[in-house]
Every structure is written in structure tokens, then in C-alpha cells.
Amino acid sequence: MSEGDGTLPDDTLVVVGRELGSTAHRMERVPFVMAGGARGALKARRYLDHDGEDHAKLLVSIAQLMGLETNSVGNRKRDSGPLSGLA
């Protein structure tokens, strides 16, 4: 679908993952899949390994990509900041 100078996937960001790694509500490692270009804010076709980073950093990164001025999500670790190298 054409959308100006790009396509709908170029302007969209879809995030798939689980906040908790299991249904037992334990903090476990879990993969997140992100698809779309987020209006050019993300580079496509790459694999990033942020093993051991808090999920909140991913959520902060996504919020900042959308133009929100925030440095934390939730209250587990205040001012966690974004993930490095995501954008």
C-alpha cells in the first residue's frame, strides 16, 4: 500500500513479545520481534542481541521513537533509558 514516499510497513512498527518469559510470572529471557521502519527511525533486516537488558529499556526506546520525552517506563528501575544501538 502506497503511503506518500513509502509504504505502510515503512511507517509502521509492530512489536511482538512477552513481558514475562513464562506464564509463571518469572523474570526470564524472552525474545522480542520488531517489524517495520517506524518512519525511518529503525534500520531493517538486522538481529540485535540485548541479552540481560531490562524490557523497560525497549519500551523507553519505542516511546522515544514515537516522539515521547521519557526516560523510564514503570517503576522497577527509574530512568533506565533506552537501548543503545536500536535506532
N, CA, C and O atoms as a GROMACS GRO file, in nm:
protein
  348
    1MET      N    1   0.084  -0.117   0.000
    1MET     CA    2   0.000   0.000   0.000
    1MET      C    3   0.090   0.124   0.000
    1MET      O    4   0.176   0.138   0.087
    2SER      N    5   0.070   0.210  -0.094
    2SER     CA    6   0.149   0.331  -0.105
    2SER      C    7   0.104   0.431   0.000
    2SER      O    8  -0.015   0.447   0.027
    3GLU      N    9   0.202   0.498   0.059
    3GLU     CA   10   0.173   0.598   0.161
    3GLU      C   11   0.273   0.711   0.147
    3GLU      O   12   0.374   0.715   0.217
    4GLY      N   13   0.246   0.803   0.056
    4GLY     CA   14   0.339   0.912   0.032
    4GLY      C   15   0.464   0.862  -0.038
    4GLY      O   16   0.456   0.802  -0.145
    5ASP      N   17   0.578   0.885   0.023
    5ASP     CA   18   0.706   0.843  -0.035
    5ASP      C   19   0.742   0.699  -0.002
    5ASP      O   20   0.844   0.649  -0.051
    6GLY      N   21   0.664   0.631   0.080
    6GLY     CA   22   0.697   0.494   0.119
    6GLY      C   23   0.575   0.405   0.118
    6GLY      O   24   0.480   0.427   0.042
    7THR      N   25   0.579   0.304   0.202
    7THR     CA   26   0.468   0.210   0.214
    7THR      C   27   0.423   0.205   0.358
    7THR      O   28   0.489   0.259   0.447
    8LEU      N   29   0.311   0.140   0.382
    8LEU     CA   30   0.259   0.127   0.517
    8LEU      C   31   0.361   0.061   0.611
    8LEU      O   32   0.380   0.110   0.722
    9PRO      N   33   0.427  -0.050   0.570
    9PRO     CA   34   0.529  -0.108   0.659
    9PRO      C   35   0.646  -0.013   0.689
    9PRO      O   36   0.707  -0.023   0.795
   10ASP      N   37   0.676   0.078   0.597
   10ASP     CA   38   0.782   0.175   0.623
   10ASP      C   39   0.747   0.267   0.740
   10ASP      O   40   0.834   0.310   0.815
   11ASP      N   41   0.619   0.297   0.755
   11ASP     CA   42   0.573   0.391   0.857
   11ASP      C   43   0.522   0.324   0.984
   11ASP      O   44   0.482   0.393   1.077
   12THR      N   45   0.523   0.192   0.987
   12THR     CA   46   0.463   0.117   1.098
   12THR      C   47   0.570   0.051   1.183
   12THR      O   48   0.680   0.022   1.135
   13LEU      N   49   0.540   0.029   1.310
   13LEU     CA   50   0.624  -0.053   1.396
   13LEU      C   51   0.535  -0.152   1.468
   13LEU      O   52   0.444  -0.113   1.541
   14VAL      N   53   0.562  -0.280   1.448
   14VAL     CA   54   0.489  -0.388   1.515
   14VAL      C   55   0.588  -0.458   1.608
   14VAL      O   56   0.696  -0.498   1.565
   15VAL      N   57   0.551  -0.472   1.734
   15VAL     CA   58   0.637  -0.536   1.832
   15VAL      C   59   0.564  -0.659   1.885
   15VAL      O   60   0.449  -0.650   1.928
   16VAL      N   61   0.632  -0.774   1.881
   16VAL     CA   62   0.574  -0.899   1.929
   16VAL      C   63   0.668  -0.955   2.035
   16VAL      O   64   0.788  -0.968   2.011
   17GLY      N   65   0.614  -0.988   2.151
   17GLY     CA   66   0.694  -1.046   2.258
   17GLY      C   67   0.611  -1.059   2.384
   17GLY      O   68   0.492  -1.026   2.385
   18ARG      N   69   0.672  -1.108   2.488
   18ARG     CA   70   0.605  -1.121   2.616
   18ARG      C   71   0.685  -1.045   2.720
   18ARG      O   72   0.808  -1.050   2.720
   19GLU      N   73   0.617  -0.976   2.806
   19GLU     CA   74   0.687  -0.900   2.910
   19GLU      C   75   0.753  -0.994   3.010
   19GLU      O   76   0.862  -0.966   3.060
   20LEU      N   77   0.687  -1.106   3.040
   20LEU     CA   78   0.743  -1.207   3.129
   20LEU      C   79   0.774  -1.331   3.045
   20LEU      O   80   0.700  -1.364   2.953
   21GLY      N   81   0.883  -1.398   3.078
   21GLY     CA   82   0.929  -1.510   2.997
   21GLY      C   83   0.844  -1.635   3.004
   21GLY      O   84   0.854  -1.721   2.917
   22SER      N   85   0.762  -1.646   3.107
   22SER     CA   86   0.679  -1.766   3.120
   22SER      C   87   0.546  -1.729   3.183
   22SER      O   88   0.527  -1.616   3.229
   23THR      N   89   0.455  -1.824   3.186
   23THR     CA   90   0.326  -1.799   3.250
   23THR      C   91   0.336  -1.808   3.401
   23THR      O   92   0.238  -1.784   3.471
   24ALA      N   93   0.454  -1.843   3.453
   24ALA     CA   94   0.475  -1.850   3.598
   24ALA      C   95   0.513  -1.712   3.654
   24ALA      O   96   0.544  -1.701   3.773
   25HIS      N   97   0.512  -1.609   3.572
   25HIS     CA   98   0.543  -1.472   3.613
   25HIS      C   99   0.684  -1.458   3.671
   25HIS      O  100   0.706  -1.385   3.768
   26ARG      N  101   0.777  -1.528   3.610
   26ARG     CA  102   0.917  -1.514   3.647
   26ARG      C  103   0.985  -1.422   3.547
   26ARG      O  104   0.945  -1.416   3.431
   27MET      N  105   1.084  -1.352   3.591
   27MET     CA  106   1.161  -1.266   3.502
   27MET      C  107   1.262  -1.354   3.428
   27MET      O  108   1.369  -1.383   3.480
   28GLU      N  109   1.228  -1.394   3.307
   28GLU     CA  110   1.313  -1.480   3.226
   28GLU      C  111   1.344  -1.412   3.094
   28GLU      O  112   1.276  -1.318   3.053
   29ARG      N  113   1.449  -1.461   3.029
   29ARG     CA  114   1.485  -1.409   2.897
   29ARG      C  115   1.372  -1.438   2.799
   29ARG      O  116   1.314  -1.546   2.800
   30VAL      N  117   1.344  -1.342   2.714
   30VAL     CA  118   1.238  -1.360   2.616
   30VAL      C  119   1.273  -1.278   2.492
   30VAL      O  120   1.315  -1.162   2.503
   31PRO      N  121   1.255  -1.336   2.374
   31PRO     CA  122   1.284  -1.258   2.252
   31PRO      C  123   1.170  -1.164   2.218
   31PRO      O  124   1.053  -1.192   2.246
   32PHE      N  125   1.204  -1.053   2.157
   32PHE     CA  126   1.107  -0.959   2.101
   32PHE      C  127   1.136  -0.949   1.952
   32PHE      O  128   1.253  -0.945   1.912
   33VAL      N  129   1.033  -0.944   1.872
   33VAL     CA  130   1.047  -0.927   1.728
   33VAL      C  131   0.985  -0.793   1.693
   33VAL      O  132   0.871  -0.764   1.731
   34MET      N  133   1.060  -0.713   1.619
   34MET     CA  134   1.010  -0.583   1.576
   34MET      C  135   1.012  -0.581   1.424
   34MET      O  136   1.111  -0.618   1.361
   35ALA      N  137   0.901  -0.537   1.366
   35ALA     CA  138   0.890  -0.531   1.221
   35ALA      C  139   0.839  -0.394   1.181
   35ALA      O  140   0.751  -0.337   1.246
   36GLY      N  141   0.894  -0.342   1.073
   36GLY     CA  142   0.852  -0.212   1.023
   36GLY      C  143   0.964  -0.110   1.038
   36GLY      O  144   1.061  -0.132   1.111
   37GLY      N  145   0.949  -0.001   0.970
   37GLY     CA  146   1.055   0.101   0.969
   37GLY      C  147   1.036   0.215   1.066
   37GLY      O  148   1.127   0.294   1.085
   38ALA      N  149   0.918   0.225   1.128
   38ALA     CA  150   0.890   0.333   1.224
   38ALA      C  151   0.924   0.470   1.166
   38ALA      O  152   0.989   0.552   1.230
   39ARG      N  153   0.877   0.492   1.042
   39ARG     CA  154   0.901   0.619   0.971
   39ARG      C  155   1.049   0.650   0.956
   39ARG      O  156   1.092   0.765   0.968
   40GLY      N  157   1.125   0.547   0.928
   40GLY     CA  158   1.268   0.565   0.905
   40GLY      C  159   1.354   0.568   1.031
   40GLY      O  160   1.475   0.587   1.022
   41ALA      N  161   1.293   0.551   1.147
   41ALA     CA  162   1.368   0.556   1.273
   41ALA      C  163   1.447   0.430   1.300
   41ALA      O  164   1.541   0.431   1.379
   42LEU      N  165   1.411   0.319   1.234
   42LEU     CA  166   1.480   0.192   1.256
   42LEU      C  167   1.542   0.141   1.126
   42LEU      O  168   1.485   0.156   1.018
   43LYS      N  169   1.658   0.080   1.140
   43LYS     CA  170   1.720   0.012   1.027
   43LYS      C  171   1.660  -0.128   1.018
   43LYS      O  172   1.639  -0.194   1.119
   44ALA      N  173   1.634  -0.171   0.896
   44ALA     CA  174   1.569  -0.301   0.875
   44ALA      C  175   1.670  -0.414   0.861
   44ALA      O  176   1.789  -0.392   0.844
   45ARG      N  177   1.617  -0.536   0.868
   45ARG     CA  178   1.692  -0.659   0.840
   45ARG      C  179   1.818  -0.676   0.924
   45ARG      O  180   1.928  -0.691   0.870
   46ARG      N  181   1.802  -0.673   1.053
   46ARG     CA  182   1.917  -0.697   1.140
   46ARG      C  183   1.873  -0.767   1.267
   46ARG      O  184   1.756  -0.762   1.304
   47TYR      N  185   1.967  -0.831   1.332
   47TYR     CA  186   1.944  -0.900   1.458
   47TYR      C  187   2.025  -0.828   1.565
   47TYR      O  188   2.146  -0.808   1.549
   48LEU      N  189   1.959  -0.791   1.673
   48LEU     CA  190   2.028  -0.724   1.784
   48LEU      C  191   2.020  -0.812   1.907
   48LEU      O  192   1.914  -0.866   1.939
   49ASP      N  193   2.130  -0.826   1.977
   49ASP     CA  194   2.134  -0.905   2.099
   49ASP      C  195   2.150  -0.811   2.217
   49ASP      O  196   2.258  -0.757   2.240
   50HIS      N  197   2.043  -0.792   2.291
   50HIS     CA  198   2.045  -0.709   2.411
   50HIS      C  199   2.016  -0.797   2.533
   50HIS      O  200   1.943  -0.757   2.623
   51ASP      N  201   2.074  -0.916   2.533
   51ASP     CA  202   2.052  -1.012   2.640
   51ASP      C  203   2.093  -0.951   2.774
   51ASP      O  204   2.201  -0.893   2.788
   52GLY      N  205   2.006  -0.964   2.870
   52GLY     CA  206   2.034  -0.913   3.004
   52GLY      C  207   1.984  -0.772   3.029
   52GLY      O  208   1.986  -0.725   3.142
   53GLU      N  209   1.938  -0.705   2.924
   53GLU     CA  210   1.883  -0.569   2.940
   53GLU      C  211   1.738  -0.579   2.987
   53GLU      O  212   1.667  -0.674   2.954
   54ASP      N  213   1.695  -0.481   3.064
   54ASP     CA  214   1.556  -0.477   3.109
   54ASP      C  215   1.462  -0.450   2.993
   54ASP      O  216   1.495  -0.374   2.902
   55HIS      N  217   1.345  -0.512   2.996
   55HIS     CA  218   1.243  -0.488   2.893
   55HIS      C  219   1.203  -0.341   2.891
   55HIS      O  220   1.164  -0.288   2.786
   56ALA      N  221   1.210  -0.276   3.006
   56ALA     CA  222   1.172  -0.134   3.014
   56ALA      C  223   1.255  -0.049   2.918
   56ALA      O  224   1.205   0.050   2.864
   57LYS      N  225   1.380  -0.086   2.895
   57LYS     CA  226   1.464  -0.010   2.803
   57LYS      C  227   1.409  -0.018   2.660
   57LYS      O  228   1.413   0.081   2.587
   58LEU      N  229   1.358  -0.133   2.621
   58LEU     CA  230   1.295  -0.146   2.489
   58LEU      C  231   1.172  -0.057   2.482
   58LEU      O  232   1.151   0.012   2.382
   59LEU      N  233   1.090  -0.058   2.588
   59LEU     CA  234   0.969   0.023   2.589
   59LEU      C  235   1.003   0.172   2.587
   59LEU      O  236   0.933   0.250   2.522
   60VAL      N  237   1.108   0.212   2.656
   60VAL     CA  238   1.153   0.352   2.652
   60VAL      C  239   1.198   0.388   2.511
   60VAL      O  240   1.166   0.495   2.460
   61SER      N  241   1.272   0.298   2.447
   61SER     CA  242   1.319   0.321   2.310
   61SER      C  243   1.202   0.341   2.215
   61SER      O  244   1.204   0.432   2.132
   62ILE      N  245   1.100   0.257   2.227
   62ILE     CA  246   0.982   0.267   2.141
   62ILE      C  247   0.909   0.399   2.168
   62ILE      O  248   0.867   0.467   2.074
   63ALA      N  249   0.894   0.436   2.294
   63ALA     CA  250   0.828   0.562   2.328
   63ALA      C  251   0.904   0.680   2.269
   63ALA      O  252   0.843   0.773   2.217
   64GLN      N  253   1.037   0.676   2.276
   64GLN     CA  254   1.117   0.785   2.220
   64GLN      C  255   1.108   0.788   2.068
   64GLN      O  256   1.110   0.896   2.009
   65LEU      N  257   1.098   0.671   2.003
   65LEU     CA  258   1.078   0.668   1.858
   65LEU      C  259   0.948   0.736   1.818
   65LEU      O  260   0.938   0.793   1.709
   66MET      N  261   0.849   0.729   1.906
   66MET     CA  262   0.719   0.792   1.879
   66MET      C  263   0.718   0.940   1.917
   66MET      O  264   0.615   1.007   1.903
   67GLY      N  265   0.831   0.990   1.964
   67GLY     CA  266   0.840   1.132   1.997
   67GLY      C  267   0.807   1.167   2.141
   67GLY      O  268   0.799   1.285   2.174
   68LEU      N  269   0.789   1.068   2.226
   68LEU     CA  270   0.761   1.096   2.367
   68LEU      C  271   0.891   1.125   2.440
   68LEU      O  272   0.991   1.057   2.420
   69GLU      N  273   0.889   1.225   2.524
   69GLU     CA  274   1.007   1.261   2.602
   69GLU      C  275   1.001   1.191   2.737
   69GLU      O  276   0.951   1.246   2.835
   70THR      N  277   1.052   1.069   2.740
   70THR     CA  278   1.054   0.990   2.863
   70THR      C  279   1.185   0.914   2.871
   70THR      O  280   1.247   0.884   2.769
   71ASN      N  281   1.226   0.884   2.991
   71ASN     CA  282   1.348   0.808   3.012
   71ASN      C  283   1.324   0.684   3.099
   71ASN      O  284   1.418   0.615   3.138
   72SER      N  285   1.195   0.658   3.130
   72SER     CA  286   1.163   0.539   3.207
   72SER      C  287   1.020   0.495   3.180
   72SER      O  288   0.935   0.575   3.140
   73VAL      N  289   0.995   0.366   3.202
   73VAL     CA  290   0.862   0.308   3.191
   73VAL      C  291   0.846   0.219   3.313
   73VAL      O  292   0.932   0.137   3.341
   74GLY      N  293   0.736   0.235   3.385
   74GLY     CA  294   0.716   0.156   3.506
   74GLY      C  295   0.799   0.212   3.620
   74GLY      O  296   0.854   0.322   3.610
   75ASN      N  297   0.808   0.137   3.727
   75ASN     CA  298   0.884   0.186   3.842
   75ASN      C  299   0.987   0.087   3.894
   75ASN      O  300   1.038   0.104   4.005
   76ARG      N  301   1.020  -0.015   3.816
   76ARG     CA  302   1.120  -0.112   3.862
   76ARG      C  303   1.258  -0.048   3.870
   76ARG      O  304   1.327  -0.061   3.971
   77LYS      N  305   1.298   0.022   3.765
   77LYS     CA  306   1.424   0.095   3.764
   77LYS      C  307   1.397   0.232   3.703
   77LYS      O  308   1.377   0.242   3.581
   78ARG      N  309   1.395   0.334   3.782
   78ARG     CA  310   1.368   0.468   3.732
   78ARG      C  311   1.483   0.514   3.643
   78ARG      O  312   1.600   0.484   3.668
   79ASP      N  313   1.448   0.588   3.540
   79ASP     CA  314   1.544   0.644   3.444
   79ASP      C  315   1.636   0.537   3.385
   79ASP      O  316   1.757   0.554   3.378
   80SER      N  317   1.574   0.426   3.341
   80SER     CA  318   1.652   0.318   3.280
   80SER      C  319   1.713   0.360   3.148
   80SER      O  320   1.819   0.310   3.109
   81GLY      N  321   1.647   0.453   3.078
   81GLY     CA  322   1.696   0.498   2.949
   81GLY      C  323   1.663   0.399   2.839
   81GLY      O  324   1.606   0.293   2.866
   82PRO      N  325   1.699   0.433   2.714
   82PRO     CA  326   1.670   0.346   2.600
   82PRO      C  327   1.779   0.241   2.580
   82PRO      O  328   1.882   0.244   2.647
   83LEU      N  329   1.755   0.150   2.488
   83LEU     CA  330   1.856   0.054   2.446
   83LEU      C  331   1.956   0.124   2.355
   83LEU      O  332   1.917   0.206   2.272
   84SER      N  333   2.081   0.094   2.370
   84SER     CA  334   2.181   0.153   2.282
   84SER      C  335   2.181   0.079   2.147
   84SER      O  336   2.167  -0.044   2.143
   85GLY      N  337   2.196   0.152   2.039
   85GLY     CA  338   2.209   0.092   1.908
   85GLY      C  339   2.079   0.047   1.844
   85GLY      O  340   2.082  -0.015   1.737
   86LEU      N  341   1.964   0.078   1.904
   86LEU     CA  342   1.839   0.033   1.846
   86LEU      C  343   1.802   0.117   1.723
   86LEU      O  344   1.768   0.062   1.618
   87ALA      N  345   1.808   0.246   1.737
   87ALA     CA  346   1.768   0.334   1.626
   87ALA      C  347   1.880   0.348   1.524
   87ALA      O  348   1.864   0.419   1.425
   0.00000   0.00000   0.00000
